[in-house]
Amino acid sequence: MTDNASKKPDAAKGGEGQAMWGGRFSAKPAELMQAINVSISFDKRLWAQDLAGSRAHARMLISQGVIASSDGEEILEGLARVEDELLTGTFPFRDEYEDIHMNIEARLRELIGPVAGRLHTARSRNDQVAVDFRLWVREACDRSAAQLEALQNALLAQAEQYADALMPGFTHLQPAQPVTFGHHLMAYVEMFGRDADRFRDARARMNECPLGAAALAGSPFPIDRHATAKALGFDRPTANSLDSVSARDFALEALSAATITATHLSRLAEEIVLWTTPMFGFIKLTDAFTTGSSIMPQKKNPDAAELIRAKVGRILGSLTTLTVVMKGLPLAYSKDMQEDKVPTFEAFDALELSLLAMAGMIADLTPNTAKMAAAAGAGFSTATDLADWLVRTLNMPFRDAHHVTGSAVKLAEGLGVDLADLSLEHFQAIEPRITAEVYAVLTPAASAASRISYGGTAPAQVRAQIARWKELLG
Ligand code: ARG
């Protein structure tokens, strides 16, 4: 906190030694009051949005004749000077002006004089912060969607290169059926595609402009809310002034989308952690995305993946925080809502870093295709193929085929060999009608290639999905 006591009373403020709203106050706020009230340390991040909102508002006031053009032009020129200071880092952020809105307005008055006071005509900090924050969240949604697309492109590039590289497909993290590495990566392309859509959906819903709702009830001035909405890139103005200043569900929705995205990121991160451990040895990361240990020289740790796996905690925490802040708040604005920013900023900072790091890591990784292919055949992963062969070739009911296959697996396990290593005599001892043709379906490559159903793991299907996504992502 800055020391206000030493500051001279300022005409920019409401009254002698008072804050901007101090007209009816005769004493200064307690230091603790200021300490709990002040938000400039974090809402300074809204400065660009605040300037955009002020410019749109000032231009509208001019064209509606609410303020004189000459005053309006002075204000706009002053806002340009304020912007200069903000861009060059010379803007004086001051705790005594509480938040970004009053810091900018106070500075404007210092630069252009009392005419600055006309900017706040037909406006309140309540609709001001609502529009600033909405603009910020809208941009965060746009950035997240773009970063998700970049991540999808990184996954697509690897998937294309390894569309037919075999690896074990798992259920319960037990070997289930062979799949391809490309297919596995494309599963995440689907997830991240839905995540990007969620951000786009949230954006479309939040794209209404609360500016002009003023404190809560609207304005008696002949303002044009459609004009300010349009100037700020909104589809339309919000339709209820109370809702305009009270709504934060746009942030909750964006945080929900962020949480789901972070959940998907954590799953991919976990797989990277597993795959890089020598016990799996499926992929390698370069030195660019690993760190060493200060005591164990052999170590190469996938820290970025681990941190991405962890970030979901912070992001879900933010969603929880804001949900609880908003719960039970009566209409319209309450200061509780000032607590919307820190969790939202923090969540999107974490998400954006995670998305960028994940895209970097995906581009960085190299699969050990030999090791993955060897693992693809382990654990009797072609047992289903044997059962399917019995159904198709011998017209067996699937349940019986499942039983016969189970006996073959049991025999192979007892002998310590793979299914494909059983002799024809072994197979025929279990089911006499089995022929040597069966061996053709017992390789992981044949297994994967056979799964040609739409969305299946057959390389041809995987390539078709890669082509579809390349088209979609343009
Ligand atoms: N700093 C405040 C916030 O973030 C701005 C709105 C304050 N409005 C008010 N009436 N005190 O919510």
Residues whose N, C-alpha, C, O or C-beta is under 5 A from the ligand:
A	BS01	LIG	S39 D99 R125 N126 V129 M337 Q338
